[in-house]
Amino acid sequence: MMGMNFTMILPPLLSLACGIAILIWPRLLNYIVAFYLIFFGLAGLIPLF
C-alpha cells in the first residue's frame, strides 16, 4: 500500500517542484523538459526489452 500511495503522490509533487524552480530560474525550463522527455522515453522503451 505504501508504494502505491507514493507513486500516486510523486508526479504532482514533482510537477510542483519543477514549476517553482522554473519561476525562480527560467533557464531551467530547457533542462527540465529535456530530462522529462528522456526519462519518459526510456521508461516507455524499457518494457520492450
N, CA, C and O atoms as a GROMACS GRO file, in nm:
protein
  196
    1MET      N    1   0.082  -0.120   0.000
    1MET     CA    2   0.000   0.000   0.000
    1MET      C    3   0.086   0.126   0.000
    1MET      O    4   0.052   0.224  -0.066
    2MET      N    5   0.196   0.124   0.074
    2MET     CA    6   0.280   0.242   0.084
    2MET      C    7   0.336   0.281  -0.053
    2MET      O    8   0.341   0.400  -0.086
    3GLY      N    9   0.379   0.182  -0.132
    3GLY     CA   10   0.435   0.212  -0.263
    3GLY      C   11   0.332   0.272  -0.357
    3GLY      O   12   0.365   0.361  -0.436
    4MET      N   13   0.209   0.225  -0.348
    4MET     CA   14   0.104   0.278  -0.435
    4MET      C   15   0.075   0.424  -0.401
    4MET      O   16   0.059   0.507  -0.491
    5ASN      N   17   0.067   0.455  -0.272
    5ASN     CA   18   0.044   0.594  -0.233
    5ASN      C   19   0.159   0.683  -0.277
    5ASN      O   20   0.136   0.796  -0.321
    6PHE      N   21   0.280   0.634  -0.267
    6PHE     CA   22   0.397   0.712  -0.306
    6PHE      C   23   0.395   0.740  -0.456
    6PHE      O   24   0.424   0.852  -0.499
    7THR      N   25   0.362   0.638  -0.537
    7THR     CA   26   0.361   0.658  -0.682
    7THR      C   27   0.247   0.749  -0.725
    7THR      O   28   0.255   0.814  -0.829
    8MET      N   29   0.140   0.755  -0.645
    8MET     CA   30   0.029   0.843  -0.681
    8MET      C   31   0.058   0.988  -0.644
    8MET      O   32   0.006   1.080  -0.709
    9ILE      N   33   0.141   1.011  -0.542
    9ILE     CA   34   0.167   1.148  -0.497
    9ILE      C   35   0.294   1.205  -0.560
    9ILE      O   36   0.315   1.327  -0.558
   10LEU      N   37   0.380   1.120  -0.615
   10LEU     CA   38   0.507   1.167  -0.670
   10LEU      C   39   0.491   1.261  -0.789
   10LEU      O   40   0.553   1.367  -0.788
   11PRO      N   41   0.412   1.230  -0.892
   11PRO     CA   42   0.402   1.321  -1.007
   11PRO      C   43   0.354   1.463  -0.972
   11PRO      O   44   0.412   1.559  -1.022
   12PRO      N   45   0.250   1.479  -0.888
   12PRO     CA   46   0.210   1.616  -0.853
   12PRO      C   47   0.319   1.691  -0.776
   12PRO      O   48   0.340   1.811  -0.798
   13LEU      N   49   0.388   1.622  -0.686
   13LEU     CA   50   0.496   1.688  -0.612
   13LEU      C   51   0.611   1.726  -0.704
   13LEU      O   52   0.669   1.834  -0.691
   14LEU      N   53   0.644   1.638  -0.797
   14LEU     CA   54   0.750   1.666  -0.892
   14LEU      C   55   0.711   1.784  -0.982
   14LEU      O   56   0.794   1.870  -1.011
   15SER      N   57   0.588   1.787  -1.026
   15SER     CA   58   0.539   1.898  -1.109
   15SER      C   59   0.544   2.030  -1.034
   15SER      O   60   0.584   2.133  -1.088
   16LEU      N   61   0.502   2.027  -0.909
   16LEU     CA   62   0.505   2.148  -0.827
   16LEU      C   63   0.647   2.198  -0.807
   16LEU      O   64   0.674   2.318  -0.819
   17ALA      N   65   0.738   2.107  -0.776
   17ALA     CA   66   0.878   2.145  -0.756
   17ALA      C   67   0.939   2.203  -0.884
   17ALA      O   68   1.011   2.303  -0.880
   18CYS      N   69   0.909   2.141  -0.998
   18CYS     CA   70   0.961   2.191  -1.126
   18CYS      C   71   0.901   2.327  -1.160
   18CYS      O   72   0.972   2.414  -1.211
   19GLY      N   73   0.774   2.345  -1.132
   19GLY     CA   74   0.710   2.474  -1.159
   19GLY      C   75   0.770   2.586  -1.076
   19GLY      O   76   0.793   2.696  -1.127
   20ILE      N   77   0.796   2.560  -0.950
   20ILE     CA   78   0.859   2.661  -0.864
   20ILE      C   79   1.001   2.689  -0.911
   20ILE      O   80   1.044   2.805  -0.915
   21ALA      N   81   1.075   2.583  -0.948
   21ALA     CA   82   1.212   2.602  -0.996
   21ALA      C   83   1.214   2.686  -1.124
   21ALA      O   84   1.302   2.770  -1.140
   22ILE      N   85   1.117   2.664  -1.213
   22ILE     CA   86   1.112   2.742  -1.337
   22ILE      C   87   1.081   2.889  -1.307
   22ILE      O   88   1.135   2.978  -1.373
   23LEU      N   89   0.995   2.915  -1.208
   23LEU     CA   90   0.967   3.054  -1.171
   23LEU      C   91   1.091   3.123  -1.116
   23LEU      O   92   1.115   3.241  -1.143
   24ILE      N   93   1.171   3.050  -1.040
   24ILE     CA   94   1.290   3.109  -0.980
   24ILE      C   95   1.403   3.121  -1.082
   24ILE      O   96   1.468   3.225  -1.092
   25TRP      N   97   1.426   3.014  -1.159
   25TRP     CA   98   1.531   3.011  -1.260
   25TRP      C   99   1.471   2.974  -1.394
   25TRP      O  100   1.466   2.855  -1.427
   26PRO      N  101   1.424   3.071  -1.474
   26PRO     CA  102   1.358   3.039  -1.602
   26PRO      C  103   1.446   2.960  -1.699
   26PRO      O  104   1.394   2.889  -1.785
   27ARG      N  105   1.578   2.971  -1.686
   27ARG     CA  106   1.668   2.899  -1.775
   27ARG      C  107   1.660   2.747  -1.754
   27ARG      O  108   1.699   2.669  -1.842
   28LEU      N  109   1.610   2.705  -1.637
   28LEU     CA  110   1.597   2.563  -1.607
   28LEU      C  111   1.493   2.493  -1.694
   28LEU      O  112   1.495   2.370  -1.706
   29LEU      N  113   1.403   2.568  -1.754
   29LEU     CA  114   1.295   2.509  -1.833
   29LEU      C  115   1.349   2.414  -1.939
   29LEU      O  116   1.294   2.305  -1.958
   30ASN      N  117   1.454   2.455  -2.008
   30ASN     CA  118   1.512   2.368  -2.113
   30ASN      C  119   1.557   2.235  -2.056
   30ASN      O  120   1.530   2.130  -2.114
   31TYR      N  121   1.626   2.238  -1.943
   31TYR     CA  122   1.678   2.116  -1.883
   31TYR      C  123   1.566   2.028  -1.829
   31TYR      O  124   1.570   1.906  -1.844
   32ILE      N  125   1.467   2.089  -1.766
   32ILE     CA  126   1.356   2.012  -1.709
   32ILE      C  127   1.279   1.941  -1.819
   32ILE      O  128   1.245   1.823  -1.805
   33VAL      N  129   1.251   2.010  -1.927
   33VAL     CA  130   1.179   1.949  -2.039
   33VAL      C  131   1.262   1.838  -2.102
   33VAL      O  132   1.210   1.732  -2.135
   34ALA      N  133   1.392   1.862  -2.118
   34ALA     CA  134   1.479   1.761  -2.178
   34ALA      C  135   1.484   1.636  -2.092
   34ALA      O  136   1.471   1.525  -2.143
   35PHE      N  137   1.504   1.651  -1.960
   35PHE     CA  138   1.509   1.535  -1.872
   35PHE      C  139   1.374   1.463  -1.868
   35PHE      O  140   1.369   1.340  -1.862
   36TYR      N  141   1.265   1.538  -1.873
   36TYR     CA  142   1.131   1.479  -1.874
   36TYR      C  143   1.114   1.390  -1.997
   36TYR      O  144   1.068   1.276  -1.987
   37LEU      N  145   1.150   1.444  -2.112
   37LEU     CA  146   1.133   1.368  -2.236
   37LEU      C  147   1.224   1.246  -2.240
   37LEU      O  148   1.182   1.139  -2.285
   38ILE      N  149   1.347   1.261  -2.195
   38ILE     CA  150   1.440   1.148  -2.193
   38ILE      C  151   1.391   1.041  -2.097
   38ILE      O  152   1.390   0.922  -2.131
   39PHE      N  153   1.349   1.081  -1.978
   39PHE     CA  154   1.306   0.985  -1.877
   39PHE      C  155   1.185   0.905  -1.924
   39PHE      O  156   1.185   0.782  -1.917
   40PHE      N  157   1.082   0.974  -1.974
   40PHE     CA  158   0.962   0.902  -2.015
   40PHE      C  159   0.982   0.827  -2.147
   40PHE      O  160   0.914   0.728  -2.174
   41GLY      N  161   1.074   0.873  -2.229
   41GLY     CA  162   1.110   0.798  -2.349
   41GLY      C  163   1.176   0.666  -2.313
   41GLY      O  164   1.142   0.561  -2.368
   42LEU      N  165   1.272   0.671  -2.220
   42LEU     CA  166   1.338   0.548  -2.175
   42LEU      C  167   1.241   0.458  -2.100
   42LEU      O  168   1.245   0.336  -2.116
   43ALA      N  169   1.155   0.517  -2.018
   43ALA     CA  170   1.057   0.437  -1.942
   43ALA      C  171   0.962   0.366  -2.037
   43ALA      O  172   0.916   0.256  -2.008
   44GLY      N  173   0.932   0.428  -2.151
   44GLY     CA  174   0.844   0.365  -2.248
   44GLY      C  175   0.912   0.253  -2.325
   44GLY      O  176   0.847   0.160  -2.372
   45LEU      N  177   1.045   0.262  -2.338
   45LEU     CA  178   1.118   0.160  -2.412
   45LEU      C  179   1.156   0.040  -2.327
   45LEU      O  180   1.175  -0.069  -2.381
   46ILE      N  181   1.168   0.057  -2.198
   46ILE     CA  182   1.215  -0.050  -2.110
   46ILE      C  183   1.128  -0.177  -2.120
   46ILE      O  184   1.185  -0.286  -2.126
   47PRO      N  185   0.995  -0.169  -2.121
   47PRO     CA  186   0.918  -0.294  -2.131
   47PRO      C  187   0.941  -0.372  -2.260
   47PRO      O  188   0.914  -0.492  -2.266
   48LEU      N  189   0.991  -0.304  -2.364
   48LEU     CA  190   1.015  -0.372  -2.490
   48LEU      C  191   1.135  -0.466  -2.480
   48LEU      O  192   1.142  -0.563  -2.556
   49PHE      N  193   1.227  -0.440  -2.392
   49PHE     CA  194   1.346  -0.524  -2.376
   49PHE      C  195   1.313  -0.628  -2.276
   49PHE      O  196   1.397  -0.712  -2.244
   0.00000   0.00000   0.00000
